[in-house]
Amino acid sequence: MYFDSFAEFLRMGGHGLYVWVAYGSTLVVLLSAFFITRRTALNVEENIRWAMLSRQAEQISGVQIKEEVGNESET
């Protein structure tokens, strides 16, 4: 192994601050991208679900209105 102790590993020959900030900022960006994409996908799925339910409700109500109009003309 290149480092004699864990403290030396963290210091990385004097470049530890730069290395760990780079790793940390990369992790923050990747996690942010993941969660933003996931939230957007869930919102899109929710919108599609509501659109489908709305369309089904319109179709059902349209059928009921046509049936009511048909029944009124028969009497």
Gaussian input, Z-matrix of N, CA and C with variables (Angstrom, degrees):
# hf/3-21g

backbone

0 1
 N
 C     1     B1
 C     2     B2     1     A1
 N     3     B3     2     A2     1     D1
 C     4     B4     3     A3     2     D2
 C     5     B5     4     A4     3     D3
 N     6     B6     5     A5     4     D4
 C     7     B7     6     A6     5     D5
 C     8     B8     7     A7     6     D6
 N     9     B9     8     A8     7     D7
 C    10    B10     9     A9     8     D8
 C    11    B11    10    A10     9     D9
 N    12    B12    11    A11    10    D10
 C    13    B13    12    A12    11    D11
 C    14    B14    13    A13    12    D12
 N    15    B15    14    A14    13    D13
 C    16    B16    15    A15    14    D14
 C    17    B17    16    A16    15    D15
 N    18    B18    17    A17    16    D16
 C    19    B19    18    A18    17    D17
 C    20    B20    19    A19    18    D18
 N    21    B21    20    A20    19    D19
 C    22    B22    21    A21    20    D20
 C    23    B23    22    A22    21    D21
 N    24    B24    23    A23    22    D22
 C    25    B25    24    A24    23    D23
 C    26    B26    25    A25    24    D24
 N    27    B27    26    A26    25    D25
 C    28    B28    27    A27    26    D26
 C    29    B29    28    A28    27    D27
 N    30    B30    29    A29    28    D28
 C    31    B31    30    A30    29    D29
 C    32    B32    31    A31    30    D30
 N    33    B33    32    A32    31    D31
 C    34    B34    33    A33    32    D32
 C    35    B35    34    A34    33    D33
 N    36    B36    35    A35    34    D34
 C    37    B37    36    A36    35    D35
 C    38    B38    37    A37    36    D36
 N    39    B39    38    A38    37    D37
 C    40    B40    39    A39    38    D38
 C    41    B41    40    A40    39    D39
 N    42    B42    41    A41    40    D40
 C    43    B43    42    A42    41    D41
 C    44    B44    43    A43    42    D42
 N    45    B45    44    A44    43    D43
 C    46    B46    45    A45    44    D44
 C    47    B47    46    A46    45    D45
 N    48    B48    47    A47    46    D46
 C    49    B49    48    A48    47    D47
 C    50    B50    49    A49    48    D48
 N    51    B51    50    A50    49    D49
 C    52    B52    51    A51    50    D50
 C    53    B53    52    A52    51    D51
 N    54    B54    53    A53    52    D52
 C    55    B55    54    A54    53    D53
 C    56    B56    55    A55    54    D54
 N    57    B57    56    A56    55    D55
 C    58    B58    57    A57    56    D56
 C    59    B59    58    A58    57    D57
 N    60    B60    59    A59    58    D58
 C    61    B61    60    A60    59    D59
 C    62    B62    61    A61    60    D60
 N    63    B63    62    A62    61    D61
 C    64    B64    63    A63    62    D62
 C    65    B65    64    A64    63    D63
 N    66    B66    65    A65    64    D64
 C    67    B67    66    A66    65    D65
 C    68    B68    67    A67    66    D66
 N    69    B69    68    A68    67    D67
 C    70    B70    69    A69    68    D68
 C    71    B71    70    A70    69    D69
 N    72    B72    71    A71    70    D70
 C    73    B73    72    A72    71    D71
 C    74    B74    73    A73    72    D72
 N    75    B75    74    A74    73    D73
 C    76    B76    75    A75    74    D74
 C    77    B77    76    A76    75    D75
 N    78    B78    77    A77    76    D76
 C    79    B79    78    A78    77    D77
 C    80    B80    79    A79    78    D78
 N    81    B81    80    A80    79    D79
 C    82    B82    81    A81    80    D80
 C    83    B83    82    A82    81    D81
 N    84    B84    83    A83    82    D82
 C    85    B85    84    A84    83    D83
 C    86    B86    85    A85    84    D84
 N    87    B87    86    A86    85    D85
 C    88    B88    87    A87    86    D86
 C    89    B89    88    A88    87    D87
 N    90    B90    89    A89    88    D88
 C    91    B91    90    A90    89    D89
 C    92    B92    91    A91    90    D90
 N    93    B93    92    A92    91    D91
 C    94    B94    93    A93    92    D92
 C    95    B95    94    A94    93    D93
 N    96    B96    95    A95    94    D94
 C    97    B97    96    A96    95    D95
 C    98    B98    97    A97    96    D96
 N    99    B99    98    A98    97    D97
 C   100   B100    99    A99    98    D98
 C   101   B101   100   A100    99    D99
 N   102   B102   101   A101   100   D100
 C   103   B103   102   A102   101   D101
 C   104   B104   103   A103   102   D102
 N   105   B105   104   A104   103   D103
 C   106   B106   105   A105   104   D104
 C   107   B107   106   A106   105   D105
 N   108   B108   107   A107   106   D106
 C   109   B109   108   A108   107   D107
 C   110   B110   109   A109   108   D108
 N   111   B111   110   A110   109   D109
 C   112   B112   111   A111   110   D110
 C   113   B113   112   A112   111   D111
 N   114   B114   113   A113   112   D112
 C   115   B115   114   A114   113   D113
 C   116   B116   115   A115   114   D114
 N   117   B117   116   A116   115   D115
 C   118   B118   117   A117   116   D116
 C   119   B119   118   A118   117   D117
 N   120   B120   119   A119   118   D118
 C   121   B121   120   A120   119   D119
 C   122   B122   121   A121   120   D120
 N   123   B123   122   A122   121   D121
 C   124   B124   123   A123   122   D122
 C   125   B125   124   A124   123   D123
 N   126   B126   125   A125   124   D124
 C   127   B127   126   A126   125   D125
 C   128   B128   127   A127   126   D126
 N   129   B129   128   A128   127   D127
 C   130   B130   129   A129   128   D128
 C   131   B131   130   A130   129   D129
 N   132   B132   131   A131   130   D130
 C   133   B133   132   A132   131   D131
 C   134   B134   133   A133   132   D132
 N   135   B135   134   A134   133   D133
 C   136   B136   135   A135   134   D134
 C   137   B137   136   A136   135   D135
 N   138   B138   137   A137   136   D136
 C   139   B139   138   A138   137   D137
 C   140   B140   139   A139   138   D138
 N   141   B141   140   A140   139   D139
 C   142   B142   141   A141   140   D140
 C   143   B143   142   A142   141   D141
 N   144   B144   143   A143   142   D142
 C   145   B145   144   A144   143   D143
 C   146   B146   145   A145   144   D144
 N   147   B147   146   A146   145   D145
 C   148   B148   147   A147   146   D146
 C   149   B149   148   A148   147   D147
 N   150   B150   149   A149   148   D148
 C   151   B151   150   A150   149   D149
 C   152   B152   151   A151   150   D150
 N   153   B153   152   A152   151   D151
 C   154   B154   153   A153   152   D152
 C   155   B155   154   A154   153   D153
 N   156   B156   155   A155   154   D154
 C   157   B157   156   A156   155   D155
 C   158   B158   157   A157   156   D156
 N   159   B159   158   A158   157   D157
 C   160   B160   159   A159   158   D158
 C   161   B161   160   A160   159   D159
 N   162   B162   161   A161   160   D160
 C   163   B163   162   A162   161   D161
 C   164   B164   163   A163   162   D162
 N   165   B165   164   A164   163   D163
 C   166   B166   165   A165   164   D164
 C   167   B167   166   A166   165   D165
 N   168   B168   167   A167   166   D166
 C   169   B169   168   A168   167   D167
 C   170   B170   169   A169   168   D168
 N   171   B171   170   A170   169   D169
 C   172   B172   171   A171   170   D170
 C   173   B173   172   A172   171   D171
 N   174   B174   173   A173   172   D172
 C   175   B175   174   A174   173   D173
 C   176   B176   175   A175   174   D174
 N   177   B177   176   A176   175   D175
 C   178   B178   177   A177   176   D176
 C   179   B179   178   A178   177   D177
 N   180   B180   179   A179   178   D178
 C   181   B181   180   A180   179   D179
 C   182   B182   181   A181   180   D180
 N   183   B183   182   A182   181   D181
 C   184   B184   183   A183   182   D182
 C   185   B185   184   A184   183   D183
 N   186   B186   185   A185   184   D184
 C   187   B187   186   A186   185   D185
 C   188   B188   187   A187   186   D186
 N   189   B189   188   A188   187   D187
 C   190   B190   189   A189   188   D188
 C   191   B191   190   A190   189   D189
 N   192   B192   191   A191   190   D190
 C   193   B193   192   A192   191   D191
 C   194   B194   193   A193   192   D192
 N   195   B195   194   A194   193   D193
 C   196   B196   195   A195   194   D194
 C   197   B197   196   A196   195   D195
 N   198   B198   197   A197   196   D196
 C   199   B199   198   A198   197   D197
 C   200   B200   199   A199   198   D198
 N   201   B201   200   A200   199   D199
 C   202   B202   201   A201   200   D200
 C   203   B203   202   A202   201   D201
 N   204   B204   203   A203   202   D202
 C   205   B205   204   A204   203   D203
 C   206   B206   205   A205   204   D204
 N   207   B207   206   A206   205   D205
 C   208   B208   207   A207   206   D206
 C   209   B209   208   A208   207   D207
 N   210   B210   209   A209   208   D208
 C   211   B211   210   A210   209   D209
 C   212   B212   211   A211   210   D210
 N   213   B213   212   A212   211   D211
 C   214   B214   213   A213   212   D212
 C   215   B215   214   A214   213   D213
 N   216   B216   215   A215   214   D214
 C   217   B217   216   A216   215   D215
 C   218   B218   217   A217   216   D216
 N   219   B219   218   A218   217   D217
 C   220   B220   219   A219   218   D218
 C   221   B221   220   A220   219   D219
 N   222   B222   221   A221   220   D220
 C   223   B223   222   A222   221   D221
 C   224   B224   223   A223   222   D222

   B1=1.4501
   B2=1.5281
   B3=1.3190
   B4=1.4587
   B5=1.5300
   B6=1.2956
   B7=1.4649
   B8=1.5266
   B9=1.3229
   B10=1.4636
   B11=1.5192
   B12=1.3307
   B13=1.4614
   B14=1.5258
   B15=1.3111
   B16=1.4674
   B17=1.5273
   B18=1.3219
   B19=1.4689
   B20=1.5256
   B21=1.3357
   B22=1.4657
   B23=1.5290
   B24=1.3171
   B25=1.4653
   B26=1.5313
   B27=1.3191
   B28=1.4681
   B29=1.5265
   B30=1.3297
   B31=1.4720
   B32=1.5224
   B33=1.3118
   B34=1.4619
   B35=1.5242
   B36=1.2946
   B37=1.4598
   B38=1.5187
   B39=1.3202
   B40=1.4599
   B41=1.5258
   B42=1.3154
   B43=1.4718
   B44=1.5263
   B45=1.3123
   B46=1.4638
   B47=1.5179
   B48=1.3144
   B49=1.4619
   B50=1.5254
   B51=1.3187
   B52=1.4671
   B53=1.5275
   B54=1.3267
   B55=1.4657
   B56=1.5223
   B57=1.3323
   B58=1.4532
   B59=1.5200
   B60=1.3302
   B61=1.4690
   B62=1.5286
   B63=1.3291
   B64=1.4697
   B65=1.5260
   B66=1.3370
   B67=1.4615
   B68=1.5276
   B69=1.3102
   B70=1.4616
   B71=1.5210
   B72=1.3285
   B73=1.4680
   B74=1.5262
   B75=1.3262
   B76=1.4633
   B77=1.5215
   B78=1.3102
   B79=1.4616
   B80=1.5234
   B81=1.3236
   B82=1.4619
   B83=1.5311
   B84=1.3184
   B85=1.4714
   B86=1.5221
   B87=1.3255
   B88=1.4645
   B89=1.5246
   B90=1.3243
   B91=1.4691
   B92=1.5265
   B93=1.3247
   B94=1.4667
   B95=1.5205
   B96=1.3182
   B97=1.4706
   B98=1.5245
   B99=1.3157
   B100=1.4592
   B101=1.5234
   B102=1.3340
   B103=1.4631
   B104=1.5274
   B105=1.3183
   B106=1.4694
   B107=1.5278
   B108=1.3279
   B109=1.4687
   B110=1.5217
   B111=1.3124
   B112=1.4718
   B113=1.5213
   B114=1.3319
   B115=1.4589
   B116=1.5305
   B117=1.3242
   B118=1.4604
   B119=1.5264
   B120=1.3300
   B121=1.4680
   B122=1.5264
   B123=1.3200
   B124=1.4613
   B125=1.5184
   B126=1.3338
   B127=1.4631
   B128=1.5215
   B129=1.3302
   B130=1.4680
   B131=1.5287
   B132=1.3294
   B133=1.4663
   B134=1.5303
   B135=1.3122
   B136=1.4647
   B137=1.5311
   B138=1.3321
   B139=1.4661
   B140=1.5168
   B141=1.3158
   B142=1.4684
   B143=1.5215
   B144=1.3216
   B145=1.4685
   B146=1.5288
   B147=1.3415
   B148=1.4724
   B149=1.5211
   B150=1.3307
   B151=1.4653
   B152=1.5219
   B153=1.3288
   B154=1.4624
   B155=1.5249
   B156=1.3323
   B157=1.4656
   B158=1.5213
   B159=1.3228
   B160=1.4571
   B161=1.5233
   B162=1.3335
   B163=1.4666
   B164=1.5283
   B165=1.3348
   B166=1.4651
   B167=1.5211
   B168=1.3190
   B169=1.4676
   B170=1.5201
   B171=1.3290
   B172=1.4661
   B173=1.5169
   B174=1.3388
   B175=1.4545
   B176=1.5261
   B177=1.3156
   B178=1.4694
   B179=1.5210
   B180=1.3275
   B181=1.4616
   B182=1.5235
   B183=1.3172
   B184=1.4601
   B185=1.5068
   B186=1.3144
   B187=1.4608
   B188=1.5187
   B189=1.3158
   B190=1.4570
   B191=1.5194
   B192=1.3132
   B193=1.4630
   B194=1.5220
   B195=1.3276
   B196=1.4583
   B197=1.5230
   B198=1.3243
   B199=1.4617
   B200=1.5208
   B201=1.3486
   B202=1.4541
   B203=1.5273
   B204=1.3284
   B205=1.4674
   B206=1.5098
   B207=1.3201
   B208=1.4637
   B209=1.5217
   B210=1.3119
   B211=1.4607
   B212=1.5245
   B213=1.3180
   B214=1.4652
   B215=1.5190
   B216=1.3298
   B217=1.4509
   B218=1.5247
   B219=1.3419
   B220=1.4496
   B221=1.5189
   B222=1.3283
   B223=1.4627
   B224=1.4816
   A1=107.92
   A2=116.01
   A3=120.87
   A4=113.85
   A5=117.89
   A6=121.18
   A7=109.60
   A8=115.63
   A9=120.30
   A10=112.31
   A11=117.75
   A12=120.35
   A13=109.45
   A14=114.59
   A15=119.64
   A16=110.94
   A17=117.14
   A18=121.09
   A19=110.66
   A20=116.93
   A21=119.74
   A22=110.45
   A23=115.74
   A24=119.45
   A25=110.50
   A26=116.48
   A27=120.11
   A28=111.61
   A29=117.28
   A30=120.85
   A31=111.85
   A32=118.21
   A33=125.08
   A34=112.30
   A35=115.06
   A36=119.81
   A37=113.16
   A38=117.68
   A39=121.51
   A40=113.92
   A41=117.06
   A42=121.20
   A43=112.09
   A44=116.90
   A45=121.67
   A46=113.76
   A47=117.01
   A48=119.50
   A49=110.83
   A50=116.71
   A51=121.12
   A52=110.63
   A53=116.39
   A54=120.89
   A55=110.90
   A56=118.55
   A57=121.14
   A58=112.26
   A59=117.36
   A60=119.44
   A61=109.77
   A62=116.67
   A63=120.10
   A64=110.60
   A65=116.86
   A66=119.71
   A67=111.23
   A68=117.37
   A69=121.14
   A70=112.42
   A71=116.91
   A72=119.42
   A73=110.68
   A74=117.30
   A75=119.88
   A76=110.82
   A77=116.50
   A78=120.52
   A79=111.53
   A80=117.34
   A81=121.18
   A82=110.56
   A83=117.18
   A84=120.87
   A85=110.86
   A86=117.51
   A87=120.54
   A88=112.22
   A89=116.76
   A90=119.67
   A91=111.20
   A92=116.63
   A93=119.87
   A94=110.94
   A95=116.33
   A96=120.12
   A97=110.28
   A98=116.99
   A99=120.52
   A100=111.49
   A101=116.64
   A102=119.52
   A103=112.37
   A104=117.97
   A105=120.42
   A106=109.69
   A107=116.78
   A108=120.42
   A109=110.68
   A110=116.78
   A111=120.50
   A112=111.41
   A113=116.93
   A114=120.54
   A115=110.69
   A116=117.03
   A117=120.65
   A118=110.80
   A119=116.69
   A120=120.29
   A121=110.95
   A122=117.27
   A123=120.01
   A124=111.35
   A125=117.30
   A126=120.54
   A127=111.14
   A128=116.83
   A129=120.23
   A130=110.03
   A131=116.63
   A132=119.62
   A133=111.02
   A134=116.63
   A135=120.93
   A136=110.85
   A137=116.63
   A138=120.23
   A139=111.12
   A140=117.33
   A141=120.49
   A142=109.83
   A143=117.02
   A144=120.83
   A145=110.96
   A146=116.82
   A147=120.13
   A148=111.24
   A149=117.14
   A150=119.81
   A151=110.69
   A152=116.87
   A153=120.05
   A154=110.71
   A155=117.36
   A156=119.96
   A157=111.34
   A158=116.56
   A159=120.69
   A160=110.66
   A161=115.79
   A162=119.72
   A163=110.52
   A164=116.50
   A165=119.27
   A166=110.87
   A167=117.58
   A168=120.81
   A169=110.69
   A170=116.92
   A171=119.78
   A172=110.80
   A173=116.27
   A174=119.59
   A175=111.20
   A176=116.97
   A177=120.75
   A178=110.15
   A179=117.37
   A180=119.29
   A181=110.81
   A182=117.39
   A183=120.43
   A184=111.51
   A185=117.73
   A186=122.30
   A187=109.43
   A188=117.74
   A189=121.01
   A190=110.46
   A191=118.74
   A192=121.73
   A193=109.60
   A194=117.45
   A195=120.85
   A196=110.38
   A197=117.63
   A198=120.77
   A199=110.91
   A200=117.59
   A201=121.87
   A202=109.83
   A203=116.71
   A204=120.32
   A205=109.72
   A206=117.59
   A207=121.49
   A208=112.10
   A209=117.63
   A210=121.75
   A211=111.85
   A212=117.74
   A213=121.07
   A214=111.35
   A215=117.96
   A216=119.80
   A217=111.22
   A218=118.40
   A219=121.20
   A220=111.95
   A221=118.86
   A222=120.08
   A223=112.78
   D1=149.88
   D2=-175.25
   D3=-79.11
   D4=-21.92
   D5=-175.45
   D6=-113.60
   D7=140.64
   D8=-179.29
   D9=-81.58
   D10=-24.53
   D11=-179.53
   D12=-146.06
   D13=167.13
   D14=179.05
   D15=-66.54
   D16=-34.58
   D17=177.99
   D18=-62.66
   D19=-40.42
   D20=177.11
   D21=-66.57
   D22=-36.42
   D23=176.76
   D24=-60.93
   D25=-43.33
   D26=179.42
   D27=-66.93
   D28=-36.59
   D29=179.64
   D30=-74.64
   D31=-29.93
   D32=179.02
   D33=48.01
   D34=50.65
   D35=176.03
   D36=65.23
   D37=30.05
   D38=179.43
   D39=92.50
   D40=-5.25
   D41=-179.23
   D42=-105.42
   D43=9.94
   D44=-175.19
   D45=-58.79
   D46=-42.54
   D47=-179.27
   D48=-58.87
   D49=-48.57
   D50=-179.84
   D51=-62.05
   D52=-45.78
   D53=-176.88
   D54=-63.23
   D55=-47.35
   D56=-176.04
   D57=-72.34
   D58=-32.62
   D59=174.26
   D60=-66.54
   D61=-39.84
   D62=178.15
   D63=-63.92
   D64=-46.57
   D65=177.48
   D66=-62.06
   D67=-44.08
   D68=-178.74
   D69=-63.93
   D70=-45.03
   D71=-179.61
   D72=-67.03
   D73=-36.63
   D74=176.38
   D75=-63.81
   D76=-43.07
   D77=178.12
   D78=-62.18
   D79=-41.69
   D80=178.86
   D81=-63.02
   D82=-44.17
   D83=179.87
   D84=-64.00
   D85=-45.45
   D86=-179.55
   D87=-64.75
   D88=-43.12
   D89=178.32
   D90=-65.90
   D91=-40.00
   D92=177.60
   D93=-61.96
   D94=-44.98
   D95=178.84
   D96=-61.28
   D97=-42.13
   D98=179.80
   D99=-61.81
   D100=-49.95
   D101=-175.94
   D102=-70.88
   D103=-35.50
   D104=177.03
   D105=-65.88
   D106=-43.52
   D107=178.77
   D108=-64.31
   D109=-41.91
   D110=179.20
   D111=-63.34
   D112=-44.06
   D113=179.47
   D114=-64.66
   D115=-40.24
   D116=178.20
   D117=-64.18
   D118=-42.86
   D119=179.09
   D120=-63.29
   D121=-41.39
   D122=178.21
   D123=-64.95
   D124=-38.36
   D125=177.54
   D126=-65.43
   D127=-39.98
   D128=178.09
   D129=-64.65
   D130=-44.25
   D131=178.09
   D132=-60.89
   D133=-41.18
   D134=178.69
   D135=-63.30
   D136=-42.89
   D137=178.70
   D138=-64.39
   D139=-39.98
   D140=177.82
   D141=-64.90
   D142=-42.58
   D143=178.89
   D144=-60.39
   D145=-45.01
   D146=179.42
   D147=-66.21
   D148=-38.22
   D149=178.73
   D150=-64.27
   D151=-41.16
   D152=178.88
   D153=-65.76
   D154=-43.34
   D155=178.23
   D156=-64.53
   D157=-38.79
   D158=178.60
   D159=-64.27
   D160=-43.59
   D161=179.43
   D162=-64.40
   D163=-41.09
   D164=177.96
   D165=-63.95
   D166=-40.32
   D167=178.74
   D168=-64.67
   D169=-39.74
   D170=177.98
   D171=-64.16
   D172=-41.73
   D173=179.67
   D174=-65.30
   D175=-42.15
   D176=179.65
   D177=-65.82
   D178=-45.46
   D179=-179.65
   D180=-67.23
   D181=-33.69
   D182=177.06
   D183=-65.20
   D184=-39.08
   D185=177.89
   D186=-66.55
   D187=-42.44
   D188=-179.33
   D189=-65.40
   D190=-40.14
   D191=179.03
   D192=-64.19
   D193=-43.79
   D194=179.11
   D195=-63.05
   D196=-39.85
   D197=178.93
   D198=-65.65
   D199=-40.83
   D200=179.30
   D201=-64.18
   D202=-43.22
   D203=179.43
   D204=-64.59
   D205=-39.90
   D206=178.60
   D207=-65.35
   D208=-38.54
   D209=178.90
   D210=-69.87
   D211=-35.92
   D212=179.60
   D213=-68.78
   D214=-34.65
   D215=-178.43
   D216=-75.11
   D217=-21.50
   D218=178.92
   D219=-77.09
   D220=-24.93
   D221=-177.34
   D222=-84.90

